[in-house]
Amino acid sequence: MSHQNRRDFLRNIGVSAATLPFIGNLPGLAFANQARRKQRLVIMFSPNGVVPNMFWPDQEGDLAYMPLKESLRPLEPFKTKLLTLHGVCDRVRGDGDAHMRGMGCLLTGIELFPGNVQGGSDTPAGWARGISIDQEIKTFLQNDPATRTRFGSLEFGVMVPNRADTWTRMVYAGANRPIAPVDDPYQMFNRLYGRSRDRELVGSVLDDVRGDLQRIAGAVGTEDRRLLEEHQAFVREMERDLRADRESAPVHPMPPLEPGIRNENANIPRTTRMQIELMVNSFTADFTRIATLQFTNSVGMARMNWIGVNEGHHELSHRPDTDFPAQTHLTNINKWFCEQLAYLCRRLDQTPEPGGQGTLLDNTTIVWTNELGKGNSHTLDNIPWVVVGGGLDFRLGRSLRFNRVPHNRLLLSLAHGFGHRIARFGNPNFCGDGPLSNLT
């Protein structure tokens, strides 16, 4: 269907703008961005480093012949689609403490501006001096009608503090232009489906477009109808979840929230699942091909009492290696984050690629990372980089070890995986050897 025929079809059938989110990824309509294989990137962040001997595989090689360590064990079902990258380091220095540089330079690969945010005993700093790699790739995709999507990118969060500073932002639209993640599923749902109502007034999106959807269903083929029904079912289920949350909320007046508290700590598991479901559906509907999922923030203080950890994450990460209870808690915290990654992988792997081959996971690369390699030393060496999924056609099922290579080279590899052949990204001093070797 040509662009003109598509416009004529939509005009003739009389659909409203509110209906467009439901029909944008129907293969039978042959929209422009259906013309080639869809590639997607998800960057997932969790803070405060890892316990190295409970995280990294012991050696380089085929993961089929080595067990995963405790913190990565939830990814056992996905070992053939897994890649661990040891020895990739954040070599960027300059102003700010390690947490600040670890967060602000993580996806930008460039120094922070001088500023007035004080971190530890180091010099104060401000925002990053450049764009983050997810936004660089987003711009590349959005400039081509064959890969353009409705949003370009979506930034999901889970209990990100309600403040703006270098510890809370990893995504940048450009120098000095941080982008805040959306950590409220109600707000993300409204963004995806165009509702202007707040969480106390959640109604039915489907009520607004029901007639349009009935007309569309009668005018498209069997496969398109199936996808349309699945999309409607997801929206209906999400609406029920949001309404149930609202109806179960206390009826008495709530006191003012303490500054810096975004969502309740105890709700982190539920919020995480809701955000993951919204992300998976945004891929199915082709709202975006670039997404980030940020858990808390650098120096995040979540208390994961649902896994028996009652102390703050950042506080635990400062304990010495000889504090074995703390090391056990930190291992279990990272294992919980890994379980959320495994859940995302499972949901993507369960979902057929609309109008394409394989599953969403076959066409999506997920990168799990952290602002530190190890919390109690505040090292920026051996930053955790765990890759899952086939979106960028890396050779998977392997444990790789590098010799302290700058992470800018990995960021270049992500761009090149999309066909964006940039020669440098971030600080050019760390890009001289180009993308990482041995990935493809």
C-alpha angles and dihedrals in degrees: 000000000000123000090255093047090048092052090047090049093051093044094046094048089051102230121169127231088255089066097055096086089062098052105035095099102040104129093209091064089059095214115192095259092056090072098093140022113294115235121193138190129202121184113196120193131197123170146233103039130266140267097259100207090051095046115039125066110249096241147010119270147063111353090211088077099048133058119239117247120250097268092052098038095105087068093062091107088056101044093120089056095043133102125182119197114201120182098034105134139189100237095175113118135171130095124006135045123283093267091052095046090041090057102034095042096038097094099014099053091209139099127274122250117250109266147149101265107112119211120186113305095323127100117287118255145183136212127327120279097230151029121287120244094246090057092044089056091042090056090049092052095043092054090063118068088211092064103026117125135187097260105016090212139010124209114207124188139186117209095335109173115257094243136087117237139121093272093059103047130068100154119079130183088199142317110335090359110112119181118218117224118234106240098174114085090206091059092045091049090051091049093051096046102030100243115154095196121108125233093273090058102042107156132166119295087192091061089063096052104028095112093047092050092051090053092048092049090055093051103048136066131268096266092049090049090052092052091046091052092049091050092049091048091054093050091047092051092047090050090053091051093049092047092048090053090050094047093048093052117110113275094212119089112278118230119241112280119250109252112262095030112114106168132359115277092227091058096058095103093049094043089050093055092047092051092048091051090050090049094050091049091048088058093047090052091042092235088143144352096203123064139161128203114199120190110206110306145278105305086020113183103201114156106215099202090156087074094038098266112128099168124085116269096232093047091053092048090063094058116108123259089252091064095092097181089054091048090051091050092049091049090052092046091056090044088056091051088049090052089058089050089049090050090052089049091049093050091049091046091051092054119082116226105257109241092351145075128289124346135316088261091056087060100036130077116203118197118195115197146156138211093241137038093214126006104216094050095038088221121171090199121102094017108192109260114172119172126196131176141034104264097113098033095241115162102259137194092064144114110218128193124199132185103248096298118180113260089229086080091058090049088053089051091056091053093046089051087066092047092258098136101194116162097211140019128187114342105015091210088075097047102064096110093048126221118356114279123233097032099106 
